[in-house]
Amino acid sequence: MLEPEPFRIKMIEPLTRLSREERKKKIESIGYNVFKLEAKDVFIDMLTDSGMSAMSDQQWGKMFTTEQAYAGGSSYRLLEKTISDIFGFQRFVPVHQGRASENILFSLTVKEGDYVPNNMHFDTTHANVKHKGGTPVNLVVDEAYEPGKPGDFKGNMDISKLKKFIEEKGKENIPVIMLTITNNTAGGQPVSMKNIKEVSELANEHDIPFFLDACRFAENAFFIKTKEKGYADRSVRDIVKEMFSYADGFTFSAKKDGLTNIGGLLGVKDEKLHKKCVELGIIIEGFPTYGGMACRELAAIAQGVRESTRFEYLKYRHQQVKYLGDLLHKAGVPIARPVGGHAVFIDGKEFLPHIPQVQFPAQSLTAELYIEGGVRGVELGTSAFGETDEEGNVLPALLEFMRLAIPRRVYTLNQLNFVAECVTSLHEKRDDIMGLERIYAPKLLGHFMAEFRPL
Ligand SMILES: *Cc1c(COP(=O)(O)O)cnc(C)c1O
């Protein structure tokens, strides 16, 4: 049986749906790239889960009832108490979003020629390591690259790869080891407690600081509770505490499991490093009692982190993602399985086997889904990750996905039913879907601005 939502709706944002003809014209006019759509022209927006959460009455309330102040606002105290209660961390720096915490951390730790291992870097951590002259390295377990293969913790770090890597490169060239929970780039796949502990022990053995990229820490804790042996009877809060107890620090985007629309955190146990983070934070983000936000946002993060660690909420959250995944799987749509924490990934290569990857099947699918029902997903395939050779030819990416990310506490099951119907109806007429030619793409993070035309 489906569990009823553990909340009710108190405020709504009306949606309008353009006609198919209008949608067709819109997407043509912007070069078949959904990043360039106006949000008002989108019926159901599954571009990302980041910053898209519906905030609770408590979150909005605390934003109104804490004072607006440059220094010493009580929203900071609320946040301090939450970080201590939930994460067990006494020292942190608030920042305006996750990548700012990465910027501060890597500015103070990474130097030219260093390596930063991770199970898998998210694109902003990848870019921030590179920006400081370091090399980001992905040492995830091999199953992560096999989207159809079952497995409970396909986001794990491969411990033997990590061991070998430390021996090869030397601990003096590895300023920090990261672990991303859940593993966003691998489809939101979880990391087990056992794995977190093993990475931590290995890092300790070599005196290398160990940091969590903790954007989806609560969803990861849910998977540990429901899948890992020995955790079924432990509370989510207890599991979260244990996860963070193994880390020397964490980077965090509150736009995910913080249930806010903006914000981030950098947690640091070491007193000296924390002091440096505060000092650099003041230069690039602002005084620590507001951290690059209006200080009221800190109160929303403090409350959001408490709400996202409630089991009832997490059950509802996972049920939604699984519900959409199951509907599509039952209809024969090729998806990555098991579904991860925040999205359903549709395999563009299998969905459209007649379109070669150099003709961007997942991009084409994303454009067609918008035309079909006004649903906006995102391409994570050759447009986002494919390189080009010296002559400018497109090289296929390893994976070819269209992602449907599910914003937290936003859509109803009827809306998910509608999305599944649109995808299924496209699947039935998949032979008619054509590939695309890319006519423009900037060199870095080109998929945001790329333009295409139908072949
Ligand atoms: C979103 C995200 C980030 C970056 O956070 P922003 O708030 O977008 O800057 C870093 N790591 C992971 C795993 C993420 O999902």
The ligand as a Gaussian input file, in Angstrom:
#p B3LYP/6-31G(d) Opt

LIG

0 1
 C       24.350000      20.075000      -5.685000
 C       25.603000      19.397000      -5.334000
 C       26.776000      20.119000      -5.056000
 C       26.878000      21.613000      -5.226000
 O       25.931000      22.327000      -4.525000
 P       25.330000      23.712000      -5.065000
 O       24.445000      24.152000      -3.975000
 O       24.626000      23.422000      -6.354000
 O       26.491000      24.636000      -5.277000
 C       27.876000      19.394000      -4.673000
 N       27.860000      18.056000      -4.572000
 C       26.764000      17.335000      -4.843000
 C       26.791000      15.847000      -4.678000
 C       25.595000      17.974000      -5.231000
 O       24.507000      17.246000      -5.509000

